[in-house]
Amino acid sequence: MSIKEVCEYTGWGMTKTREILKRSDSDFTIRVGNRLYVNKKLFDDYLVKCAKNKTDI
């Protein structure tokens, strides 16, 4: 998924989305050159994990 698709999927803004994707612990981020993409399956797992643990994103 592109950054724009992630924003539409989650309802987050572009700035927050980029901030999360640039974290070193985000194993769902795929970097192609300067572009950031998201592996949807791993991203969904991350969101479920945050929801279960009631962790701030």
PDB file with SEQRES, HELIX, SHEET and CRYST1 records, atoms N, CA, C and O in Angstrom:
SEQRES   1 A   57  MET SER ILE LYS GLU VAL CYS GLU TYR THR GLY TRP GLY          
SEQRES   2 A   57  MET THR LYS THR ARG GLU ILE LEU LYS ARG SER ASP SER          
SEQRES   3 A   57  ASP PHE THR ILE ARG VAL GLY ASN ARG LEU TYR VAL ASN          
SEQRES   4 A   57  LYS LYS LEU PHE ASP ASP TYR LEU VAL LYS CYS ALA LYS          
SEQRES   5 A   57  ASN LYS THR ASP ILE                                          
HELIX    1 AA1 ILE A    3  THR A   10  1                                   8    
HELIX    2 AA2 MET A   14  LEU A   21  1                                   8    
HELIX    3 AA3 LYS A   40  ASN A   53  1                                  14    
SHEET    1 AA1 2 THR A  29  VAL A  32  0                                        
SHEET    2 AA1 2 ARG A  35  VAL A  38 -1                                        
CRYST1    1.000    1.000    1.000  90.00  90.00  90.00 P 1           1          
ATOM      1  N   MET A   1       0.840  -1.168   0.000  1.00  0.00           N  
ATOM      2  CA  MET A   1       0.000   0.000   0.000  1.00  0.00           C  
ATOM      3  C   MET A   1       0.894   1.242   0.000  1.00  0.00           C  
ATOM      4  O   MET A   1       1.956   1.258   0.621  1.00  0.00           O  
ATOM      5  N   SER A   2       0.454   2.254  -0.690  1.00  0.00           N  
ATOM      6  CA  SER A   2       1.195   3.511  -0.687  1.00  0.00           C  
ATOM      7  C   SER A   2       0.798   4.324   0.547  1.00  0.00           C  
ATOM      8  O   SER A   2      -0.123   3.949   1.272  1.00  0.00           O  
ATOM      9  N   ILE A   3       1.485   5.418   0.778  1.00  0.00           N  
ATOM     10  CA  ILE A   3       1.171   6.274   1.927  1.00  0.00           C  
ATOM     11  C   ILE A   3      -0.260   6.794   1.813  1.00  0.00           C  
ATOM     12  O   ILE A   3      -0.989   6.836   2.804  1.00  0.00           O  
ATOM     13  N   LYS A   4      -0.653   7.183   0.627  1.00  0.00           N  
ATOM     14  CA  LYS A   4      -2.008   7.700   0.419  1.00  0.00           C  
ATOM     15  C   LYS A   4      -3.055   6.629   0.757  1.00  0.00           C  
ATOM     16  O   LYS A   4      -4.073   6.930   1.382  1.00  0.00           O  
ATOM     17  N   GLU A   5      -2.808   5.400   0.349  1.00  0.00           N  
ATOM     18  CA  GLU A   5      -3.737   4.306   0.642  1.00  0.00           C  
ATOM     19  C   GLU A   5      -3.801   4.016   2.136  1.00  0.00           C  
ATOM     20  O   GLU A   5      -4.872   3.717   2.665  1.00  0.00           O  
ATOM     21  N   VAL A   6      -2.665   4.102   2.816  1.00  0.00           N  
ATOM     22  CA  VAL A   6      -2.645   3.890   4.266  1.00  0.00           C  
ATOM     23  C   VAL A   6      -3.454   4.984   4.962  1.00  0.00           C  
ATOM     24  O   VAL A   6      -4.191   4.702   5.907  1.00  0.00           O  
ATOM     25  N   CYS A   7      -3.323   6.216   4.505  1.00  0.00           N  
ATOM     26  CA  CYS A   7      -4.093   7.322   5.084  1.00  0.00           C  
ATOM     27  C   CYS A   7      -5.595   7.090   4.924  1.00  0.00           C  
ATOM     28  O   CYS A   7      -6.362   7.317   5.860  1.00  0.00           O  
ATOM     29  N   GLU A   8      -6.011   6.644   3.757  1.00  0.00           N  
ATOM     30  CA  GLU A   8      -7.427   6.361   3.522  1.00  0.00           C  
ATOM     31  C   GLU A   8      -7.898   5.173   4.356  1.00  0.00           C  
ATOM     32  O   GLU A   8      -9.027   5.163   4.845  1.00  0.00           O  
ATOM     33  N   TYR A   9      -7.043   4.185   4.516  1.00  0.00           N  
ATOM     34  CA  TYR A   9      -7.375   2.960   5.246  1.00  0.00           C  
ATOM     35  C   TYR A   9      -7.526   3.223   6.744  1.00  0.00           C  
ATOM     36  O   TYR A   9      -8.418   2.670   7.387  1.00  0.00           O  
ATOM     37  N   THR A  10      -6.648   4.072   7.300  1.00  0.00           N  
ATOM     38  CA  THR A  10      -6.634   4.292   8.746  1.00  0.00           C  
ATOM     39  C   THR A  10      -7.328   5.574   9.182  1.00  0.00           C  
ATOM     40  O   THR A  10      -7.776   5.678  10.324  1.00  0.00           O  
ATOM     41  N   GLY A  11      -7.421   6.541   8.295  1.00  0.00           N  
ATOM     42  CA  GLY A  11      -7.979   7.832   8.667  1.00  0.00           C  
ATOM     43  C   GLY A  11      -6.947   8.774   9.264  1.00  0.00           C  
ATOM     44  O   GLY A  11      -7.294   9.854   9.743  1.00  0.00           O  
ATOM     45  N   TRP A  12      -5.677   8.374   9.239  1.00  0.00           N  
ATOM     46  CA  TRP A  12      -4.595   9.214   9.741  1.00  0.00           C  
ATOM     47  C   TRP A  12      -4.191  10.216   8.672  1.00  0.00           C  
ATOM     48  O   TRP A  12      -4.492  10.039   7.491  1.00  0.00           O  
ATOM     49  N   GLY A  13      -3.509  11.270   9.099  1.00  0.00           N  
ATOM     50  CA  GLY A  13      -2.966  12.247   8.170  1.00  0.00           C  
ATOM     51  C   GLY A  13      -1.651  11.765   7.581  1.00  0.00           C  
ATOM     52  O   GLY A  13      -1.079  10.770   8.024  1.00  0.00           O  
ATOM     53  N   MET A  14      -1.187  12.490   6.577  1.00  0.00           N  
ATOM     54  CA  MET A  14       0.056  12.120   5.891  1.00  0.00           C  
ATOM     55  C   MET A  14       1.264  12.210   6.828  1.00  0.00           C  
ATOM     56  O   MET A  14       2.149  11.356   6.786  1.00  0.00           O  
ATOM     57  N   THR A  15       1.297  13.233   7.663  1.00  0.00           N  
ATOM     58  CA  THR A  15       2.436  13.422   8.561  1.00  0.00           C  
ATOM     59  C   THR A  15       2.546  12.279   9.554  1.00  0.00           C  
ATOM     60  O   THR A  15       3.631  11.730   9.745  1.00  0.00           O  
ATOM     61  N   LYS A  16       1.443  11.913  10.191  1.00  0.00           N  
ATOM     62  CA  LYS A  16       1.440  10.824  11.174  1.00  0.00           C  
ATOM     63  C   LYS A  16       1.810   9.502  10.501  1.00  0.00           C  
ATOM     64  O   LYS A  16       2.567   8.711  11.064  1.00  0.00           O  
ATOM     65  N   THR A  17       1.286   9.262   9.314  1.00  0.00           N  
ATOM     66  CA  THR A  17       1.573   8.034   8.587  1.00  0.00           C  
ATOM     67  C   THR A  17       3.057   7.931   8.264  1.00  0.00           C  
ATOM     68  O   THR A  17       3.667   6.883   8.480  1.00  0.00           O  
ATOM     69  N   ARG A  18       3.643   9.004   7.750  1.00  0.00           N  
ATOM     70  CA  ARG A  18       5.082   9.002   7.443  1.00  0.00           C  
ATOM     71  C   ARG A  18       5.911   8.780   8.703  1.00  0.00           C  
ATOM     72  O   ARG A  18       6.905   8.054   8.680  1.00  0.00           O  
ATOM     73  N   GLU A  19       5.497   9.411   9.806  1.00  0.00           N  
ATOM     74  CA  GLU A  19       6.211   9.261  11.071  1.00  0.00           C  
ATOM     75  C   GLU A  19       6.248   7.798  11.501  1.00  0.00           C  
ATOM     76  O   GLU A  19       7.294   7.305  11.921  1.00  0.00           O  
ATOM     77  N   ILE A  20       5.130   7.108  11.403  1.00  0.00           N  
ATOM     78  CA  ILE A  20       5.053   5.703  11.796  1.00  0.00           C  
ATOM     79  C   ILE A  20       5.856   4.820  10.846  1.00  0.00           C  
ATOM     80  O   ILE A  20       6.536   3.895  11.288  1.00  0.00           O  
ATOM     81  N   LEU A  21       5.784   5.097   9.552  1.00  0.00           N  
ATOM     82  CA  LEU A  21       6.494   4.268   8.581  1.00  0.00           C  
ATOM     83  C   LEU A  21       8.009   4.435   8.652  1.00  0.00           C  
ATOM     84  O   LEU A  21       8.744   3.521   8.278  1.00  0.00           O  
ATOM     85  N   LYS A  22       8.483   5.575   9.121  1.00  0.00           N  
ATOM     86  CA  LYS A  22       9.923   5.823   9.200  1.00  0.00           C  
ATOM     87  C   LYS A  22      10.552   5.279  10.473  1.00  0.00           C  
ATOM     88  O   LYS A  22      11.775   5.304  10.610  1.00  0.00           O  
ATOM     89  N   ARG A  23       9.750   4.791  11.403  1.00  0.00           N  
ATOM     90  CA  ARG A  23      10.304   4.227  12.641  1.00  0.00           C  
ATOM     91  C   ARG A  23      11.165   3.013  12.314  1.00  0.00           C  
ATOM     92  O   ARG A  23      10.880   2.267  11.378  1.00  0.00           O  
ATOM     93  N   SER A  24      12.205   2.830  13.089  1.00  0.00           N  
ATOM     94  CA  SER A  24      13.111   1.706  12.846  1.00  0.00           C  
ATOM     95  C   SER A  24      12.490   0.365  13.220  1.00  0.00           C  
ATOM     96  O   SER A  24      12.922  -0.672  12.718  1.00  0.00           O  
ATOM     97  N   ASP A  25      11.484   0.367  14.093  1.00  0.00           N  
ATOM     98  CA  ASP A  25      10.860  -0.886  14.528  1.00  0.00           C  
ATOM     99  C   ASP A  25       9.655  -1.294  13.680  1.00  0.00           C  
ATOM    100  O   ASP A  25       8.990  -2.281  13.994  1.00  0.00           O  
ATOM    101  N   SER A  26       9.366  -0.557  12.619  1.00  0.00           N  
ATOM    102  CA  SER A  26       8.211  -0.891  11.778  1.00  0.00           C  
ATOM    103  C   SER A  26       8.615  -1.936  10.736  1.00  0.00           C  
ATOM    104  O   SER A  26       9.167  -1.598   9.688  1.00  0.00           O  
ATOM    105  N   ASP A  27       8.340  -3.184  11.029  1.00  0.00           N  
ATOM    106  CA  ASP A  27       8.717  -4.269  10.131  1.00  0.00           C  
ATOM    107  C   ASP A  27       7.776  -4.408   8.936  1.00  0.00           C  
ATOM    108  O   ASP A  27       8.009  -5.244   8.063  1.00  0.00           O  
ATOM    109  N   PHE A  28       6.722  -3.603   8.889  1.00  0.00           N  
ATOM    110  CA  PHE A  28       5.759  -3.652   7.785  1.00  0.00           C  
ATOM    111  C   PHE A  28       6.096  -2.652   6.681  1.00  0.00           C  
ATOM    112  O   PHE A  28       5.434  -2.638   5.643  1.00  0.00           O  
ATOM    113  N   THR A  29       7.107  -1.821   6.886  1.00  0.00           N  
ATOM    114  CA  THR A  29       7.483  -0.803   5.912  1.00  0.00           C  
ATOM    115  C   THR A  29       8.420  -1.382   4.866  1.00  0.00           C  
ATOM    116  O   THR A  29       9.367  -2.102   5.181  1.00  0.00           O  
ATOM    117  N   ILE A  30       8.134  -1.051   3.618  1.00  0.00           N  
ATOM    118  CA  ILE A  30       8.986  -1.448   2.498  1.00  0.00           C  
ATOM    119  C   ILE A  30       9.475  -0.165   1.837  1.00  0.00           C  
ATOM    120  O   ILE A  30       8.673   0.673   1.428  1.00  0.00           O  
ATOM    121  N   ARG A  31      10.768  -0.018   1.735  1.00  0.00           N  
ATOM    122  CA  ARG A  31      11.350   1.182   1.138  1.00  0.00           C  
ATOM    123  C   ARG A  31      11.846   0.842  -0.260  1.00  0.00           C  
ATOM    124  O   ARG A  31      12.667  -0.058  -0.439  1.00  0.00           O  
ATOM    125  N   VAL A  32      11.338   1.572  -1.247  1.00  0.00           N  
ATOM    126  CA  VAL A  32      11.773   1.425  -2.634  1.00  0.00           C  
ATOM    127  C   VAL A  32      12.315   2.786  -3.057  1.00  0.00           C  
ATOM    128  O   VAL A  32      11.555   3.696  -3.385  1.00  0.00           O  
ATOM    129  N   GLY A  33      13.628   2.908  -3.045  1.00  0.00           N  
ATOM    130  CA  GLY A  33      14.232   4.219  -3.297  1.00  0.00           C  
ATOM    131  C   GLY A  33      13.867   5.146  -2.151  1.00  0.00           C  
ATOM    132  O   GLY A  33      14.147   4.847  -0.991  1.00  0.00           O  
ATOM    133  N   ASN A  34      13.243   6.270  -2.475  1.00  0.00           N  
ATOM    134  CA  ASN A  34      12.793   7.214  -1.454  1.00  0.00           C  
ATOM    135  C   ASN A  34      11.341   6.972  -1.056  1.00  0.00           C  
ATOM    136  O   ASN A  34      10.843   7.595  -0.118  1.00  0.00           O  
ATOM    137  N   ARG A  35      10.676   6.094  -1.745  1.00  0.00           N  
ATOM    138  CA  ARG A  35       9.257   5.857  -1.490  1.00  0.00           C  
ATOM    139  C   ARG A  35       9.049   4.826  -0.389  1.00  0.00           C  
ATOM    140  O   ARG A  35       9.829   3.886  -0.234  1.00  0.00           O  
ATOM    141  N   LEU A  36       7.980   5.027   0.368  1.00  0.00           N  
ATOM    142  CA  LEU A  36       7.622   4.109   1.436  1.00  0.00           C  
ATOM    143  C   LEU A  36       6.327   3.397   1.072  1.00  0.00           C  
ATOM    144  O   LEU A  36       5.356   4.024   0.647  1.00  0.00           O  
ATOM    145  N   TYR A  37       6.328   2.094   1.242  1.00  0.00           N  
ATOM    146  CA  TYR A  37       5.140   1.284   1.015  1.00  0.00           C  
ATOM    147  C   TYR A  37       4.903   0.419   2.238  1.00  0.00           C  
ATOM    148  O   TYR A  37       5.791   0.261   3.075  1.00  0.00           O  
ATOM    149  N   VAL A  38       3.702  -0.145   2.342  1.00  0.00           N  
ATOM    150  CA  VAL A  38       3.328  -0.933   3.509  1.00  0.00           C  
ATOM    151  C   VAL A  38       2.860  -2.310   3.070  1.00  0.00           C  
ATOM    152  O   VAL A  38       2.079  -2.449   2.128  1.00  0.00           O  
ATOM    153  N   ASN A  39       3.351  -3.325   3.769  1.00  0.00           N  
ATOM    154  CA  ASN A  39       2.841  -4.684   3.595  1.00  0.00           C  
ATOM    155  C   ASN A  39       1.554  -4.751   4.414  1.00  0.00           C  
ATOM    156  O   ASN A  39       1.599  -4.681   5.642  1.00  0.00           O  
ATOM    157  N   LYS A  40       0.418  -4.885   3.751  1.00  0.00           N  
ATOM    158  CA  LYS A  40      -0.888  -4.797   4.416  1.00  0.00           C  
ATOM    159  C   LYS A  40      -1.061  -5.859   5.488  1.00  0.00           C  
ATOM    160  O   LYS A  40      -1.580  -5.552   6.562  1.00  0.00           O  
ATOM    161  N   LYS A  41      -0.651  -7.079   5.242  1.00  0.00           N  
ATOM    162  CA  LYS A  41      -0.808  -8.165   6.205  1.00  0.00           C  
ATOM    163  C   LYS A  41      -0.044  -7.854   7.496  1.00  0.00           C  
ATOM    164  O   LYS A  41      -0.594  -7.965   8.592  1.00  0.00           O  
ATOM    165  N   LEU A  42       1.218  -7.466   7.357  1.00  0.00           N  
ATOM    166  CA  LEU A  42       2.026  -7.133   8.532  1.00  0.00           C  
ATOM    167  C   LEU A  42       1.499  -5.884   9.238  1.00  0.00           C  
ATOM    168  O   LEU A  42       1.556  -5.796  10.465  1.00  0.00           O  
ATOM    169  N   PHE A  43       0.988  -4.922   8.476  1.00  0.00           N  
ATOM    170  CA  PHE A  43       0.438  -3.699   9.049  1.00  0.00           C  
ATOM    171  C   PHE A  43      -0.830  -4.005   9.850  1.00  0.00           C  
ATOM    172  O   PHE A  43      -1.023  -3.463  10.938  1.00  0.00           O  
ATOM    173  N   ASP A  44      -1.689  -4.869   9.316  1.00  0.00           N  
ATOM    174  CA  ASP A  44      -2.888  -5.278  10.046  1.00  0.00           C  
ATOM    175  C   ASP A  44      -2.520  -5.991  11.345  1.00  0.00           C  
ATOM    176  O   ASP A  44      -3.155  -5.774  12.377  1.00  0.00           O  
ATOM    177  N   ASP A  45      -1.505  -6.832  11.294  1.00  0.00           N  
ATOM    178  CA  ASP A  45      -1.031  -7.515  12.503  1.00  0.00           C  
ATOM    179  C   ASP A  45      -0.540  -6.503  13.539  1.00  0.00           C  
ATOM    180  O   ASP A  45      -0.798  -6.654  14.733  1.00  0.00           O  
ATOM    181  N   TYR A  46       0.168  -5.475  13.076  1.00  0.00           N  
ATOM    182  CA  TYR A  46       0.670  -4.419  13.959  1.00  0.00           C  
ATOM    183  C   TYR A  46      -0.502  -3.682  14.622  1.00  0.00           C  
ATOM    184  O   TYR A  46      -0.467  -3.423  15.824  1.00  0.00           O  
ATOM    185  N   LEU A  47      -1.529  -3.347  13.849  1.00  0.00           N  
ATOM    186  CA  LEU A  47      -2.679  -2.639  14.397  1.00  0.00           C  
ATOM    187  C   LEU A  47      -3.423  -3.489  15.422  1.00  0.00           C  
ATOM    188  O   LEU A  47      -3.870  -2.976  16.447  1.00  0.00           O  
ATOM    189  N   VAL A  48      -3.558  -4.782  15.151  1.00  0.00           N  
ATOM    190  CA  VAL A  48      -4.219  -5.694  16.097  1.00  0.00           C  
ATOM    191  C   VAL A  48      -3.409  -5.778  17.386  1.00  0.00           C  
ATOM    192  O   VAL A  48      -3.967  -5.741  18.482  1.00  0.00           O  
ATOM    193  N   LYS A  49      -2.078  -5.891  17.247  1.00  0.00           N  
ATOM    194  CA  LYS A  49      -1.212  -5.970  18.423  1.00  0.00           C  
ATOM    195  C   LYS A  49      -1.335  -4.706  19.274  1.00  0.00           C  
ATOM    196  O   LYS A  49      -1.390  -4.790  20.501  1.00  0.00           O  
ATOM    197  N   CYS A  50      -1.378  -3.547  18.637  1.00  0.00           N  
ATOM    198  CA  CYS A  50      -1.520  -2.289  19.372  1.00  0.00           C  
ATOM    199  C   CYS A  50      -2.880  -2.209  20.060  1.00  0.00           C  
ATOM    200  O   CYS A  50      -2.985  -1.699  21.176  1.00  0.00           O  
ATOM    201  N   ALA A  51      -3.906  -2.704  19.406  1.00  0.00           N  
ATOM    202  CA  ALA A  51      -5.245  -2.687  19.991  1.00  0.00           C  
ATOM    203  C   ALA A  51      -5.324  -3.620  21.192  1.00  0.00           C  
ATOM    204  O   ALA A  51      -5.907  -3.266  22.217  1.00  0.00           O  
ATOM    205  N   LYS A  52      -4.746  -4.806  21.073  1.00  0.00           N  
ATOM    206  CA  LYS A  52      -4.783  -5.766  22.176  1.00  0.00           C  
ATOM    207  C   LYS A  52      -4.036  -5.249  23.393  1.00  0.00           C  
ATOM    208  O   LYS A  52      -4.494  -5.411  24.524  1.00  0.00           O  
ATOM    209  N   ASN A  53      -2.884  -4.625  23.160  1.00  0.00           N  
ATOM    210  CA  ASN A  53      -2.046  -4.132  24.254  1.00  0.00           C  
ATOM    211  C   ASN A  53      -2.425  -2.713  24.682  1.00  0.00           C  
ATOM    212  O   ASN A  53      -1.853  -2.168  25.626  1.00  0.00           O  
ATOM    213  N   LYS A  54      -3.392  -2.120  23.978  1.00  0.00           N  
ATOM    214  CA  LYS A  54      -3.822  -0.736  24.233  1.00  0.00           C  
ATOM    215  C   LYS A  54      -2.628   0.214  24.194  1.00  0.00           C  
ATOM    216  O   LYS A  54      -2.470   1.087  25.048  1.00  0.00           O  
ATOM    217  N   THR A  55      -1.793   0.012  23.173  1.00  0.00           N  
ATOM    218  CA  THR A  55      -0.586   0.799  22.982  1.00  0.00           C  
ATOM    219  C   THR A  55      -0.890   2.007  22.100  1.00  0.00           C  
ATOM    220  O   THR A  55      -1.624   1.892  21.119  1.00  0.00           O  
ATOM    221  N   ASP A  56      -0.330   3.160  22.448  1.00  0.00           N  
ATOM    222  CA  ASP A  56      -0.448   4.326  21.590  1.00  0.00           C  
ATOM    223  C   ASP A  56       0.352   4.102  20.324  1.00  0.00           C  
ATOM    224  O   ASP A  56       1.414   3.481  20.339  1.00  0.00           O  
ATOM    225  N   ILE A  57      -0.171   4.613  19.243  1.00  0.00           N  
ATOM    226  CA  ILE A  57       0.505   4.428  17.960  1.00  0.00           C  
ATOM    227  C   ILE A  57       1.381   5.610  17.664  1.00  0.00           C  
ATOM    228  O   ILE A  57       2.039   5.646  16.624  1.00  0.00           O  
TER     229      ILE A  57                                                      
END                                                                             
